[in-house]
């Protein structure tokens, strides 16, 4: 793996602070936010001074039932080449459902959704990863995600799922320790158990991020300071391996320069202490192995103990329960995992397998974003929490990319948007969602203030024209915009 060092997620809002932060070896950028032909000047300046840039994708949906979209793969490859990246990263998640495999309209989650840890879902994921690897010019690493909900009937632990994924595809891992903590709070999964069964040699780098707990649910916000429990999970990971890189993520509610610098220093403290312990341990082993320091074996001495939980692939794996220590997480007894290789690790799952996964994922996503009944086996209370979280996130993104809407609607923006979004899923990304929201308000006559209606209509007409397809192939937005202009002229004439 490429040695990266200490990094931070590059965002335009903190580009000036990042440029002057000491000890920044590399940055990560959201791939979909970068245009390869118009790289921001601040990011270009970092590259020119030798800072490594890694594109981090969020829209491939490699855990989805469909094969990866070739246009999205080509776009990710183009960004990797434009930025001179040594690798690219994505997520073990699905982000859309419906479509041809289910003969239903496609819907977007606007979020990273968990993949069921089943054999069939793993088969589909491995096939999709191999397609992506063949299309990308640099190595690929995948991130474990945080989740509020669990799939019923899962067959593998997270560690087993990730281990077999690596064995079957050779893909790298991006381990987010904040997500491990999130899954501990929300799903009762002990992070030390996952860490003990990870293939640590596959780790490309590590994410560290902040969050907040509300009503017993941990929200992986990337908008709050990094907490002590997350740093404890980082320390647990570093006790097992030295990660090639560690990166601080912050996506919103950006703090002052001094707070960013302090968070990075806290991360460095954890990784440097781990590196020092490892150096001392290596020196001790070398001294013991040397002729001067070798301890002679005693007659009748017991044979060395089999490998413990920190070497799950060693002798004794699968021989019974082990006690796993955890910083801040107590001690638990868990069965040693025995990961079995698939009979045909390079095989392509059939259409029937993909269709079954598609139906399951569509049923879940429809319940979350379109108000359909909850699928059997899911925790309905958790689905309501997830539904609320998705709407809050969706409203925030729409407000950020279309600030004219909250300016025009004022305090009514969020209540109106929440009512709109409860049963109307995204079908074409956030910009189309903003247009559809405005169209809904204009059509439903929900706006009593004529000035607000006029401002909203003017914005909608302008944005619809910008989205208009070619003149020889008018689309739905074009027709709606033309109808709205016609109605506006009739009202003025009246």
N, C-alpha and C positions, 0 to 999 in steps of 0.2 A: 504494500500500500504506500501511496505517496505521503511523505511527512509534511503535514500542513502547519502544525503549531496552534497558536491561539487566534481565533477569528471572531467576527461579528457579522450579523446579518446586515447587508447594505440596504438602506432605505433612503430615498431622496430627502426625507424630513430631517435626517441626522447625518447627511453626507459631510457637512462641515466639521461636525464633531469627530466623525470616523477618521477624517483626514489628519487630525492632530492627536488622536489617541495613541499613546505609546505602546509599542510591542504588538501591533496588529500585523500578523503574518499573512492573513488571507481574509477574504470576505465571501459571503454567499449571497446571490441575488435570486429573486423569484423570476424564473425563466420567462414566464408569460408577461412580465412587466418590462421586459427589455426588447427593444427593436435592434436587431443586429446591425442595421445600417445607420442607426442614430444612437450609439451608446452614449449615455450622459457624460458630459465633460468631467464631472467629479470622479466617475468610475473609470474613465479613460486615464485620468491623472494617476489614480492608484495603480493601475496596470503598468503605466510607464515607469513608476518607481519600483516595480518588482513585486507588487502585491498580487498573489494568486486570486483568481475569481472563479467560483464554482456556481454554475446555474442549477437551481433547485426547482424542479417542476411540480405543479400542483393539479394538473388537469388531465393527465394520461388515463388515470383510473385503471391501472394494471390489474387490480383485483376484481374488476368487473367481468361480467359474462362475455361481453363482446371482445373480439380481437382488437388490439390497439389501433387507433386511427392513424393511418399513414401520414396524413398531413400534420397532425400534432407531433408525431415522431420526427418528421422532417424539420419542423420548426425548432424542436429541442436540439437536434443535431446541428442546425445552423447556428444556434446561439452558443453551443459548445465550441464550435470552430471560430466564431467571431470573437469570443472572449479568451481563446487560447487555453481552455479549461483542461485540467488533467483528468477530470471525471465529471459525470453529471449524476444528480440524485432525483429520486421520486419517492412515492409512498406506497405502502402495502394497503391499498384502500380501493373502494369503488366510489365514483363521484356522480354517476348517472345510471339510469335504468330504463326499462321499457324498450321500445324500438322493435326491430324486426324479429328478434328471438321470442318476443311475447305478443307480437301483432298488436301492440298498443302504442300510444304516443310516447315519445321519449320525454323523460323528466330529468332535471338537474338537481343535485343535492345542494350545491353551493357550499359544500363541506366535504371533508374526508370521512367516509363511512367505513366501519369495520367489516372485514371479510370474515365469514364463518370459518372457524378452524376445523374444517372437515377435509377428508381425503379428496373429494371431488373439487372443492374450492381450491385446494392446493394444486391439483393437476391443472386447473385452468390458469391459475396464477403463474405456475412454472412455464406453461406454454406461452403465455403473454410476455413474460420476461424474456424468453428466448427470442421472440419476435423483435422486442425492443432492442436487445443486445445486438442483433444482426443489423439494425438500422442506425445505430449510434456509432460515432467515430472514436469514442473514448469509453472506458469502463463505466458501468452503471452500479449505483448503490441505492438500496431501498430503505426507507424509514418505517419503523414501527409507529403506529398512531395511537392517540388517546381515544377513549370511547366512554360514553355514558351508559351504553347498553351492551348486553351480551346476547349472542345467538344461542338458542336452545339446541341441545344435541351436539355440542362440539366434541370432536374426537381427539384433539391434540392440545397440549399446552402451548403457550406462546413460544417457549424455548424449543420445543419439539418442532413446531411449525416453521420457525426461522431456520433451525438446523437443517431440516430436510430441504427447504427452499435453497439454501446455500449449496448443499451437496448435489442437488439435481441441476443447478443452473450455473454455479460459480459466481453468482451475483454478490456484490459487497453489501454490507449492512451499515446504515446510518442509525445509530442507537440514540434515541431521544430519552434521556433519563427523566425529564419532566413528564413525559408520557407514561413511563413506568410508574412514577409516583401517582399520576392521575388514575391509572388503572388499579392501583392499590386502594385508593380511596373509593373509587366508584364501583369497582367490580370485585374487590377483595383479593386481588392477585398480588402476592408478595413479590416485590421486585428482586429480592435476593434469589428467589427460586428461578426466575427468568434468567438472571445473570449467570447463575451456576450452570445453566444448560445451554448458554449461547456459544456458538462457534466464534470465540473472540478473535481468532486470526483473520476473520472476514470483515472486521470492523474497519470502515473507511474513515469515519469521524463520528463525533458525538455532538448532539444538541443539548443545550441547557436553556431553559426558559422559565418565566414566572407564570403564576396563575393565582386564583383566589377561590376560597371555599365558601359556598353559600348553601345553607340548609342541608349540610351533610354531603353536598355534591361539589366535586372539584372541577372548576372550569379552567381549562388550559388556554388562558386568554392571550398570552404573549404581550400583555399590556400592564403587567404588574411586576414588582421586583421578584427576583429569584429567592425562593424560601430555603430555610435550613434543611428541611427534609429532602428537597431536590438535590442540594449539595451533598447530603449523606448518600443518596443513591449514586451520585457521581463518584464519591469516594469508594463506594463498594465496587463499582466497575473498575476504577483505577487500581484497586487491590488485586484484581484478577488479570489485568493487562494494561499496557501503556497505549492509550489510543493515539493514532497518528495525528489527530486534530480534535480540538474542542471549540465549539462556537456558541456564542451568546445570541439568542434570538429576541428581538423586540419588534413588534408590528404596529403598536398603537400606544397612545398615552405616553409619548416619548419623554424620558426624564432629562434633567440637565446633564451637562457634560460630566460633572463631578460624580453623579450617581452611576452613569454608564461606566466610568473608569473604575469606580469602587466595585461594581459587580464583576467586571473583568478580572480585577485583582483577586477577588474572592475565589473565582474559578481557577486562576493560576495557582493560588495557594494550595488548593486541593490537589491539582495535578502535579505540582512540584514536590509536595510531601510524598505522594505516591511514588514519584520517580526516585526520590532519595531513599525511600524504604527498599525499592527494588534494587538500587545500586548497592546498598548495604547487604542485602540478601545474596546478590550475585557474588560480592566479595567474600562473604562468609562461605558460600559453597565452594568457591575457588580455593580458599584456604584449607577447607576440610579435605578437598581432593588432592592437595599437594602432598608430597612425601613428608614434609615437615609437620603439616597439620593434620595428616590422616589419622583417624582414630581406629586402632586395630579392632577387628571383629572379635567378640567374645565367644568362647566355645559354648554352644547350646543357645546362643542368642536367637531370639524370635526373628522370623523372616520379616522383611519390610511390609508394612501395611499396604493393602491395595489403595489405588488412587481414590481420593475423596471426592466430594461433590464439586470441587473446583476443577476436576479433570473428568467430566462425565463420560468421556470416551475411553478411559483407562480400565485397567483390570478391575473386575468387581462391578462394573456398570450393570444395573438391573438386578443386583443380588439382594436387595432389601431396602428398607427405608434408611434415610440419612437425616441427621439433624443439621439444619442450615442456620448459621448465625446471621443476623442482619442488624446494621447500625440503625437504631431507632425503630426497628420492626419486630423485635423479639426473636424467638427461636421457634421454628416449626419443623415437624417431621413430614417429609414428603417422599413418595416413591421415587426411586431412581428411574429416569426415563430410559426407555429402550426404543430408539428411533429405527424403524425398519425402512430400508430402501424400497422404493416402488419397483414393481416388476419390470416396468418399461419406463425408466426415468426420462427418456427423450420422446415418449409418445405424445401425440396430439389428442386431447380429449375430444370425443365425438360431439356432434351437434346435440345429442340428447342430454349429455352432461352439461353443456353450456346452457341449454334451454331450461333445465331444472334450476340451475343457479340463477339464471335471469329471472325466472318466475319468483323465486324466493327474495331476491334483491328488490324486484319491482314491488312486491307486496309490502316489504318493510318500508321502502322509500315513499310509496303512496300513502301509507299510514302516517308518515312523518310530515309530508309536505302537501298532501292533497286531501287530508281528512277522511280517508277510507278506514274501514275497521282494522284494528290491530291484528297482525297474524298470530296464530295460535303459538303459545309457548313463550311469548315475550312479556316482560314486565310492563304492564300498561302505565303504571305510574312513572316509570323511567322513560317510556315513550313520550309522555306528556312533557317531561323535563327537556328531553332532546328536541321535541317540536318547538318549544318556547326558545331554546337556545339557537336553533336554526333560524327562526324568524328574527330574533334580535340581531344575529350576525348579518342576515340578509338585509335588514333595514339599515344597519350601519354602513354596509358596503354601498348600497344604493345612495345613501345620503352623501357618501364620500365621492362617488364618481359622477353624481348628478346633484351638486349642491344647490342648484336652482329650485329643486323640489322642496327641501325643508325651508329655504328662504321664502318661497311663495306660500307655503302652507303653514309656516310657523309652528305653534304648539300642536296643531292638528296633524302634523306629518306622521308621527309614530302611531297614534290610534288609528288613523285612516289606513296606514300601510299594514298594520297588524291585522285589521279586518279583511283587507284585500288578500294577504298572503296565507291566511289560515287554510284556505282550500284551493289556492291557485299556485301550483308549483312553477318553478322556473323551467323554461323550455329552450332558452337560447343564450344564457349568460346574463350577467348583471346589467349590462347596458340595455339589452332588450327588455329585461325585467322592469327597469325604470320607465321605459316607454310604455310598456303594457300597463303599469300602475297608473300613469297619467291618463292613458286612454280609458281605463276603467273609471276613473273619477269623472272624466268629461262625459262619458256615456251614461253613467248612473245618476247624473244630476245631483251628486252629493255636495256640491259646493254652492253655498248660498250667497257668498260674497262675489258680486260680479267682477270686481277688480282682480281677485284671486283667480277666478275662472279665466279671465282674459290673459293674465300672465302665464297661467299654466298652458292655455291653448297655444299661445305664441311660442312657448318653449317646445311644446310637443310638435307643432308644425315645423319648426326649425330642425329639430332632431330627426323627425321622420324623413325630411328631405335629405338629410345627410346620410341616412340609412337606406335611401331609395336604391333599388336595383337599377340595372341598365335600362334605358328607355325602351328597348325592344322587348323587354321581359318584365313588365311591371309586376311588382309583388304586392302582398297584402298591405304592408305599411304605406306603399305608394297609393293604393286605392283608398285607404282610410284617410290619408292626408288630403287627397283630392276631395273626398266627401266632406271632410271638416271645413276645407276652404269654401266649398259650395254653401254649406250651412251657415258659415259666418257671413258670407255675402248676403244671403237671404235675410238673416236677422238684422243686418245693418240697413237693408233696403226697407224692412218693415218698420 
